[in-house]
Amino acid sequence: MDQHNATLASGLVSSTYIQQGADALCTRRKLIKTLLSQRSLPKHGWDEDTVELFIKDAAYMDSNNFLNSVGVGEREARVASRLVAKRHFGLAHGIGRSGDVAAEQPKAAGSSLLAKMTNILVQDALKVAGMLDVGAVTVLPLATGMALTLTLLALKAKRPQARYVLWPRIDQKTCLKAIVSANLEAVPVPCLLEGDELRTDMPLLRSEIERLSPDKIVCIVTTTSCFAPRGADSLVEVAKLCRESGIGHIVNNAYGVQSAALCSLVTSAWRKGRVDAVVQSTDKNFMVPVGGAVVAAGIQDTSLVNAVNKAYPGRASMTPLLDVLITLLQWGVSGWRNVLEQREAVYRYAHVQLEAFAATINERVLTTPNNPISIGLTLANLRQVGPLSVPADQTDRNSQDSSNLQRGTSSTPASQSSRPTHVATVTEHSSAPLSCEAAELVGTSARDLSKGYEAGARNRAWLGIASEGMVPTVMGTPVTT
Ligand SMILES: Cc1ncc(COP(=O)(O)O)c(C=O)c1O
């Protein structure tokens, strides 16, 4: 009810009461007005009802929700189930047009507005997290791997003669498949073992560029968020190398937004060198259901983000964007900061507790200063005394522990529990040959891919723990000791 209607209503109910009610309505409307005029993340999170009011208002602006109007011959935005319509607040037109996913959808002013607002708020959220000079942001209804593929395709279209992607190796299959699915040839560049940590081998990257010739290389795909003992790639050095050699640079920042250190690394990279796009997951960073990714670029060059929008074929679902929009409106700047602080605190806590725990079993936490998300632990003294399987009840207890942690009700995180080391996990990633499946994808033998790791990594095993999102996740299969 607007002020005009409130005045009319005061003819029915005493005007003092109506005015009180109208003031209450006005408080909510003011929040929406501030959002639309300032176009930035609200300082403080909104309550659920105001978020719903805003979204419903927008939905009523889409043609499928017009009163007294039936789209004859319409084949779009017809929703058979009321439950489905409710689940989507009546938003059914999706976003974009066939030529550009960021374009306005003529039949859906409300959806178009919400999509634009999502991109604006995400850009702000990246800034709050420490990623500065962000020039363009697009939230895609694709998870990280598919968003990487689309970004690679958009970059490849700008460099039609090129087909190689140099890829400082990370043992995560999606990253590799993202390259292969773009019909490009991945050239894995093994990392260097520096102390405990696996780092980008810059001399090898340089020699690979020379060997393959810069004009045949689409880009280098670097990674920030990864499992210890691999550290974040040397983004600034790679960005400078890409600028020097005239080749593209895409950063896989899948779950790096909640790390101030990784956000500042991205900022330095695009300030000092070439970064075409940085891709991050919406679920891993903004804690929404899987299904979205953010493709961002620095103010220095936003052309690839625009090209990605144009490369997207057809319209797109707005559901993953809506999830992010709702979450950011409910957090506001203060809530988002709180999440970021908690993630850092959980990491520090896990580090201290793991160090203490490691000392009790004559092991140690690996020194991986370039990995602010995941922690590695030596398992030099681990002896297998039984089959590598876990009794069913123990698996249950483990998952119980982690779900308690997630709800914040557990006083003792899994790693602190008095039970034996049922969370110990032998992870071979980064030191071991790439899995046979992954090796098949790049058409190289697993043995070749492991070159460079074996010397330093032989006979070592690690426990990997990642503080992804707000909650530490224990990786891999539990083993009994
Ligand atoms: C470094 C890295 N890149 C990409 C992905 C794939 O993300 P998505 O499942 O969102 O495609 C992951 C998943 O954990 C990851 O760790």
The ligand as a Gaussian input file, in Angstrom:
#p B3LYP/6-31G(d) Opt

LIG

0 1
 C       39.761000     -25.766000      -7.824000
 C       38.400000     -26.213000      -8.258000
 N       37.971000     -25.882000      -9.473000
 C       36.750000     -26.257000      -9.917000
 C       35.910000     -26.989000      -9.131000
 C       34.582000     -27.441000      -9.696000
 O       33.560000     -26.678000      -9.236000
 P       32.036000     -26.926000      -9.725000
 O       31.624000     -28.222000      -9.169000
 O       31.338000     -25.756000      -9.156000
 O       32.025000     -26.945000     -11.223000
 C       36.317000     -27.345000      -7.851000
 C       35.428000     -28.126000      -6.965000
 O       35.657000     -28.305000      -5.808000
 C       37.597000     -26.961000      -7.408000
 O       38.038000     -27.329000      -6.201000

